[in-house]
Amino acid sequence: MRLASAQVSQACSDPQAQVMRVLTLQAEAGIRRDVATLDELLDSKYFHTNPDGSVMTRAETLQSYKNAHAVHV
């Protein structure tokens, strides 16, 4: 079982709490620029809408985390 999936299933059986846990894991992974966890959590159809209205695919989103991490290290 994947790490993020295990963390969600161990958290509790309440569906609303599970959703909140996944959102928390996603937010924490984004802050840490944890591409492996984001890759695990984001659906294959995921897309990100930027503040300017431009849209990024899942692959572009993950790449942006990889690129930003390399720049800030």
Rosetta blueprint (number, residue, H / E / L):
1 M L
2 R L
3 L H
4 A H
5 S H
6 A H
7 Q H
8 V H
9 S H
10 Q H
11 A H
12 C L
13 S L
14 D L
15 P H
16 Q H
17 A H
18 Q H
19 V H
20 M H
21 R H
22 V H
23 L H
24 T H
25 L H
26 Q H
27 A H
28 E H
29 A H
30 G H
31 I H
32 R H
33 R L
34 D L
35 V H
36 A H
37 T H
38 L H
39 D H
40 E H
41 L H
42 L L
43 D L
44 S L
45 K L
46 Y L
47 F E
48 H E
49 T E
50 N L
51 P L
52 D L
53 G L
54 S L
55 V E
56 M E
57 T E
58 R H
59 A H
60 E H
61 T H
62 L H
63 Q H
64 S H
65 Y H
66 K H
67 N H
68 A H
69 H H
70 A H
71 V H
72 H H
73 V L
